[in-house]
């Protein structure tokens, strides 16, 4: 089943790429979309087969010179393949409706329709790679194809060009780190196959293993959008077309988590506590910083991009806690924490694809991303509003949303880990619990703002007033994602066997496995934690909440409570206007004041006086912005310094051939000296 799925995915991607480049516009759109959906379905089927216990391995010797390509699919690979495939299949249906009638730009372009199936294929192939060269090939193809999709509107919008530049630089800096880490690993292990790396990792010195983990971990954390390597994420995701944003945020960033799990746990076999404490620190900072930036953002797609940084930060906290527990000898808690992290990967993929798809439908209908200029969409786009509400419920991690169960599991693992000995555990775990709780609380405010201001308030622009519901195919794709959110929210126990096999595949140290203490078990309609007195039935929770809601709304009618409609008292000031309602900016102001030291907002007041007298004011202009503090304090000075270095380096290029030959001679001489010293 796995081999057939991968073969079908490859064939469909090739067919979609050819069709996207050669066919007329309408046929190109349909064929490329269908082929992309087929790639997703085939990849999902292969992943489900691996989660069911199948394994597959193969080699294609002619695809790469010398080494060829090596492929291996186990349960861990299958989990990420199934998630990516399911998201791709639903988003491909959505993309056909998104691009139809959308003009010459966006996904209607020939380049986008040719590249989209290839990007979908790389999302499925990266987890299946089983050698360094194969992994780097699939990884780079994923990066390049996603970059091309981000840049499809580069001719008409300068923001897209800037976002593409940031994304290209950051993703290839990550590739350099990844290449350095894997090159060191393969050189010391004596081979590049994952089986060789896995077998020889124990023979490496702690310094080499630590260096490999830091280099590869930084590269994978960058792909996951972890702070401070997140700068590309809030730029590229908002500027990409709606379906591309959904694929990048719901599927591509997950592969950073896969890389950390595969390298840190499986290939390196775990490591000392400082590895995992560092990973937990990065995850906790990313979660809180990401959701705070989302709280003050009024751009709906930028808000969702920062929410991705928050959720992937929570996943990294879970992965780091799993490594910490394993290094301390508690394999059961390690299995529980890693299960929570992997389940949150699945849940985040479902609700974030739904949220980005709904936001893409709003942007397509209105041409507006600014929440301060939206409003009134609940009556104009009721189905889209309902889908956005389902996704928002999952993102706030409250029942009956699908994000609730995975964050509950994460908190259970952290709280039960408080009993473990060690100073680092006593410090790290309470902080982690506090950061997870803080991020969940702020997330509730974020999505109340997004849903309330964007959909339930009065329209604040002509475009919002004239918005129309999304086409049927877009709604069909969103409906598939909403159905996935509902199943994950109400019946999470269905994933327990697959999660157990995925956790067992990474060979957790200290005996953590699917049968270990604290692993997640299917408990009929809920989930149960083995040997931990904790169980949860989301379906019963949802039924209880629905019953309470029906009683609260229906009881007054049953008791005959008579209500009379009356005109709202306006204090004599006239009927309320949209300008009197809360905007996204004003809604976020209290949070901005609370976290003023973290966000560092910038404000400027410009007063213009009349020409006749300085005591009379003609105009007052107030400007406020909250820049990304990490980008402002870290990347801006770094880029300025690089620019100065580049200008200074121009003096070396004098145009003389003799000088250039001298540079070449000095370079060869330096290389010769290094080789002699090394020999």
N, C-alpha and C positions, 0 to 999 in steps of 0.2 A: 504493500500500500504506500509506503514512504517513497520507494523508488519511482513508482508510477506517478505519485503526486508531484515529485520534483521534476520528472521528465515532462509531464503535462504543463507544469508552470513554465519551464524553459521554452517549450514549443509555442505556447500561447504568447509569451512575452515577445518572442521573435516575430510571430505573426502580427501582433499589435504594433510593433515598431515599424515593420514594413508597411502595414496599412496606414499608419499615422503619417508616413512620409510620402505615400504614392497616391492614395485614393482622393476623390473629390471631397469637399469639405463635409457634407452631411454624412456620407458613407464613412469617411475617415473617423468622424466623431463616434459613430455607433460601433464600428468594428473595433476601434482602439479601446473604447469603454468596455465592450463585452470581453475582449481579450484580457484587459486588466482585471475585470471581475473574475475571469477564469483562472488567472494567475493566483489571485487571492484564495479562491475556493480550493484549488489544488494544493496550495501551501498549507491552508488550514487543515485539509484532509490528511496531509502528511504529518502535520504536527499532532493531530488527534491520534493518529496511529502510533506515534512515538509515546504519547502520554498513556496510551493503552498498554504499553509494554513492549512494542516492537522496537527493534534497532536495525539500522542499516548503515552500511559503509561502502564506499566505492572510490575509484580513482579514474580520472580522465587524463591520461599521459600526454595527449597532444595539445591540450589547451594552453599550457605554459611551457616554455622551453626548459629543458633539464629536469626540473622537479615535477612538472605536471601539476594537477590539482587533486587534492584529497578531500573527501567528504565523509562525514560521520554524523549520524543523527541519533541522539539519545533522548531521554525524557526532558532534560533541561533545554536542549535545542528545540524539542517539540513544543514546549510551552510557548516560547517566543515565536516560533513559526506559526503556531495556531493563532496567537493573538494578532500577529501582523497580517496573516492571511484573512482572518475574519474582518479586520478593519479595512483592508484593501478591497475586499469584495463589496462591502456596504458602501464605501466611499466611491468606488467605481460607478455604481448605479447612480449615486448622487451626482457624480461629475458629469454624466451625460446630460442630465437636466440642467446643471449649472452652466455648461458651455453652450447649450443650444440657445440661439437667439441672443447671445451675450456679446456680439460684435466681433471684430477681428482680433481683439487682444485676449488675454487670459488663456484659459484652457481650450479656446477655440482655435488657437494657432497651431500650425503644422508641427512646429518643434515640440510643443507641449504634448500633443497627441502621440508623437513618436517616442518621447522620452518616458511618459508616464508608465507604460507597461514595464520598461526596463527598471525604473525605480522600484516598482512593486516587486519585481523579481529579486532585486538585491536585498530587499527587506526580508525575504524568505531565505535567501542563500547565505547571508552572513552567519546565522546560527548553525548552519550545516557545515561550515568550513572546518577542516581538521588538520590543517598545517599552517605555518606562519605565512607562507607565500599565498596560499589560497585565501586565507582570512584577509590579508592586506589587499588582495585583488578585489574581493567582494566589497570590502570596506571602502576602498577608493572609488569604485563604481557607484556605490551608494552616495558618496559625498558629491561626486561630479554630477550625477543625474539629478539629485535634489537641488544642487546649485543652479542648474539649467532651468529647473521648474520655478525656482524663486525669481529668476531673471526674465521670465517670459514677457513682462511688461516694462522692461528696462528702457525702451525707446521713448516712452511717453512720460515716465515719472522718475525724477531724480532720486526720490526716496528709495525706490527699488534698486537703483544702481549702488547707492550707499549701503543698503542692507546686504546686497550680494557681495560687495567688497569685504564687509565685516565677516560675513559667513565664510567666504573663501579663505580669508587669512586665518581665522580661528580654527576651522576644520582641518586645514593643512598644517598648522602648528601642532594640532593634536596628532596628525599622521606622523609628523617627525618624532614626537615623543613615543608614539606606538612603535614605530620602526626601530628606534634606539633601544627600547625595552625588549622587544622580541629578538632583535639581533644579538643583544647581550645574552639573553636566555638561551637562544639556539646555539650560539658559539660555545658557551660553557657546557651545555648539555650534549653537544656533539650531534645534533640533528634538529630538523625543523618540524617534524611531525608532532602532533599533540601527544601521541602515545609515547614518543621518545622524551618529550619535555616532562610528561607526567611521571615517567619511570625514573628520570635522572634528577628531578627537582630536589630530592632529599640529599643528594650528594653535593649540592652547591653550598657555598659559604653563606652565613646569615647576611653579610654585606651585599653579596650579589643578589640574593633573593629579595632583600629589602629594596635594592635599587630597581630591580625589575618591577616590583609591585608599585613603587612610587611613580615610575615613568609611565607604565601602562595604566595605572589607576588615574593619573592626571589626564591622560588622553581620553579614557572612557568617561571620566567625570565631566570633561568638557562637552562630550557628545550628549550627556544627560542634562546639560544646562546647569551644572552645579556652580554656585558662587565660589570664587570670583571669575570662573571661566565661562560665565553665562552671557557675556556681552552680545554675542551673535543672536541669542534666542529671542529677546524682545524686539529685535530689528527684523530678522528674517521671517518669523512666523506671521506678524501682522501684514507684511508686504506681499507675501505669497498669495496666490489665488486660494479660495476657500478650501477646495479639496486637498490641495498640497499642504496647507496649514494643518488640516486634520491628520494627514498621513505622517507629517513630520512630528507633530506633538503627541500623537497616539501610538505610533509604531516605531519611528526612527529613534527617538530619544531612549526608548526602552533598551535598545541594543547597547547603550553605554552600561546599563545595569547588567546585561548579559555578559559583557566583556569582563566586568569586575568579578562577577560570580564565577565565570569560567576560569579566569586567570588566577584570582586570589584563592579560591577554594579548591578548584579541581586540579589545575596544572601545577600550581605551587604547593598545594596541599595544606593551605592555611599558614598562619604565621603568628608572630608575637602580638601581644596586646596593643602595642603602639600603632600597628597597621590599622587596627579596627577602631581604636579611639580616634585616630585622625579621620577615618571615614565617617564616623558618627558626628564628629565636630563639623565637618564639611556639610553633611546632610542636615544637621540641625540649623546651621547658619543659613543654608539655602532655603529651608522650609520657612523660617521666620522672615528672612529678608525678601524672599519672593512674594509671600502673601502680603507683606506690608507695601511693597511696590504695586501689587495688584489693587490694594485698597485705595490708593490715591490716583490710580490711572483712570482716565475718562475715555480712553480708546478701548473699545470692547475687545478687540483682538489682542492688543497689547496686555490687557488685563488677563486674558486667558493664557497668554504666553508666560507671564510671571506666575500664574497659577500652576503651570507645568513645572517650573522650577521648584515651587513649593512641594508638589506631590512627589517629584523625583527625589527631593531632599528627604521626604519621609521614607521612601524606599531605601535610600542610602543609610538612613538611621537604622532601619531593620537589618540590612545586610551587615552593617558594622557591628550591631548588637549580636548577630549570629556568630560572627568571627570572634568577638570578645568572649562570648559564652563558651565557644568551642576551645579557645585557648586557655580558658579557666577550668576545662574538664567537664562541663555540663552540656553533653550532646543533645539532651532533650530540649532544653531551652533554646539551644542553637537552632535545632530543627524548627521549633515554633516561630522564632524570630524570622528565619529565612522564609518559612511558609507565609508569614504575614507580609513580608516584602514582595514575594512573588505574586501573592493574591492581589496586592495593591497595584502591581503592574497591570494585571488583567483588568481590575476595576477602573483604574485611571484611563486605560486605553478606551474603554467603552464610553465613559461619560465625557472624556475630553474630545473624542471624535464627534460625539453628538453636539457638544457645545460649540466647537469650531464650525461644524456643519451648519448649525442654526445661525451662528454669527455670519457665516458666509451667505446664507439666504437673506439675512437682513441687509448686508452690504450690497448684494446683487439687486435687491428691491429698492434701496434708497440711495446707494452710493455714499453712505455716511457711516463712519465708524465711531464718531464722537457721541457718547451717551448723552451729553448735554444738548445735542441737537436731535435726539430721537424721542421716543415716547409715543404712547397711543398704539403700539403695534399689537397689543393683545386683541383688539377688535378688528384690525386690518390684516393681521397674519396670525390667526388663532392657533392653527396647527403648529406653526413654527414656534410660537410662544409656549405651547404645551411641551414641545420637545425640549426647548431650552430649560423649562422648569424641571423636567426629569433629570437632565444633565446637571443642573445646579444643585438639585437635591443630593445627587451622588457626590458632588464636589464638596459639600459642606459636612460630609461624614455624619449625618444624622439619619436615624431610621425614618422612613424605609428606603433610604438611598443606598446604592450599592457600595459606596465608599465606606459606609459605617462598619461593616464586618471586618474588613482588612485593618482599619485603624484600631478597632477594638482588639483584634488579635495582637497588633503591635504593642498596644498598651499593656495587655496581659503579659506578654513576654518581658517587657521592661519592668513591670511592677513585681513579678515573681523573681526577677533577677536581683532585686534589692537585697535578698537574703544571702547572696553570694559574698564570700570574704574578699578583701582587697580594697586598698584605698582608692584606686582608680575606678573601681566599680561603684563604690560608695559616692563618688563625686559625679561620675559620668551619667549614671542611670537616673538619678533624680532630676538632673538638668535635662536629660532627654525627655523624660515624662512631661516636664514643664513646657519644653519647646513644642512638643507634639500637641499638648492641650492648647497652648497659645495660638499655634497656627490654625487649629480647628476653629477656635473662637473667632479669630479675625476672618477666616474663610467664610463663616456665616454672614458677617457684615458685608463682605465683598460681593457675594452673590445675591444678597438682599438688594444691594445697590444696583447691580447689573440688571436683575429681573424687574425690580420695582421702577427704577428710573427709565430703563430702556423700553419696557413693554407695558407697564401699568399706568404710568403717568400720562399726562396730556402731551400730544405731539408738539414739539418745539420748532419744527421747520416744515416747509412746504413739502419736501421730499418725504418726510415721515407721514404727513397727512395723506399723501398720494400712494403710499406703499400698497403693494398687492401680494397675495399669497404666492409662495414658491411653486414652481411647476411640479406636476405629479411625480416625476422620477426623482427629483430632489427629496420630496416628502417620503417616497418609498425607501430611499437610502437612509434617511433619518429615522424612519420607522423601524428598520432592521436594527439600528444601533440602540434605539429606545427599548426594543424588545430584549436585546442583550443586557441592557442595564437592569431591566425588571427581573430577568431570570437570575442574574448575579446577586441582586438585592434580596430576593425572596428564597432562593434555593442555592445558597453558596456551598452547601454540603456536596453538591454534585461534582465539584472540583477537587474534593479532598483526596481521592485516590491518585489523580494526576499530579496534584501538588506534592504528595508524598513521594511519588517516583521521581519528580524533578529535584526534590531536596536530596533524595538518596543518590542521584546521579552525580552530585558534586563532591561526594566522598567527604562529608563533614568529619573533621577530626573528632576524637574522643567519643566515637560511637554514635553520633547523631544520624538518624535514618528515619525512614517512614514508620518503623516500629518503635522508635525510641521514645523515651518519656517526653511528654509535652507535645507530640505531633498532633496534627489536626485530623479528626475522624468525622466521617459522615454519621449524623445522628438522626436519620430520617428526614425531618423537615428543617433541621438545624445543623449546627456544628458543635462538636464536643472536643475538649482538650484532654488527651490521655494523661492520667495521673495528676491532673490539675483540676481542682474543684471549680470548673468553669464550663458553662455551656450556654448556647444562645440559639434561639429559634426566630430568625428575622420574619418568617411568615406569620407567626403568631403575634409578634410585635406590630407588624403592619395591620393585621386584622384588628388588634386592639385599638390602634390609633384611628383606624377607619370607623370603628364602632363609636368611639368617643366623639369624633367629628360629626357623625350622623346624628348622634343624640343632641349635641350642642346646637346644631342647625335645625333639627326637626322638632325638638321638644317644645319650643315656643309655639310652633304652628299647631302641634297636637293639643296643647293646653289652651288653645284659643286666644293667645296673646295678640291683640289687635294693634297693628302698627299703622301710622298715618304718615304719608309722604308730605314733606313741607320744604319750602325753599330755605336753603342754607342762609343763616344770618351772616351778613357780610359787613357788619359794623358801619353801614352807610357808605362803604367804599366801592360798591359795585361788585359784580360777579368776579370770582377768582379767574385769573388768566394763567396761561402756562408759565409766565415769568415769575409768578408767585410760588410755584411748586419747587420742591427740592430738586436740585441738579446733582449729578454725580460728584461734582467738585464740592458743593456745600455739604453733601452727605458725608464725604470723607474727611471734612475739616476737623471734627473732634479727634479722630484717630491720628491725623497729621499732627495735632497739637500734643497728643500724648507721647508720640514717638518722634518728637521734633529733633532730638539729638541724633537719632538714627537716620532719619530721612533728610535732614538738613535742607529745608525748603528755601528757595530764593524769592525775594519779593522786591519790587521796584515801584516807586511812586514818582510819576512825572507830572509836574504842575506847570501849566502854561499860563502866563499872565497876559492880560490885555496890553496893547502897546502903549496906551495912555497912562497907565498907572500900575505899579507893582503891587498895589493893594487889592486889585480886582483880578479875579481868576477867570480865565476863559475856558480852560479845559483841564481836567484831572484824569490822568490815565494810570491805572493800577495793573501791574503785571505780576503774576505769581507762577512759578514753576518748581517742580520737584525733580531735579535730575537724578539719574542713577548715580548714587554716591560712589559706588565702586568704580564705575566707568569714569566718573569725574575726577576722582582722587588717584586712580591707578593708571587707567589707560590713556587719558588725555595728556598727563605729563610724560608718559612713556613715548607716545606718538610724537609729541613736540621734540623730545630729545632725539628720537630717530630722524626726524626731519632735519634737525640741525646737523646731525652726523652725516646725513646724505648730502647736504649742501657743502659741508666741509670736504667730503670725499670727492666732489667734482674736481677739486684742484689736482687730484692725482691723474685725471684723464686730460692730459695736455694736448693730445692729438699726435704725439711723436711715436713712430713705430719703434724706435730704438728704446724708448722708455718702456713700452709694452713688452718688448722682448726681455728687457731687464727684469720686469715683474715676473715673467714666466720662468726665467732662470732662477730667481730667488725662491720661487715656489717649489720648483723641482729640487733645489738644493735642500730646502727645509724638509721636504718629504723624505729625501734620502737620509738625512740626519736622523729623523724620527725612526725610520726603518732600521737603521744600523743600531741605534740605542735600544730599540725594542728587541732586536735579534740577540 
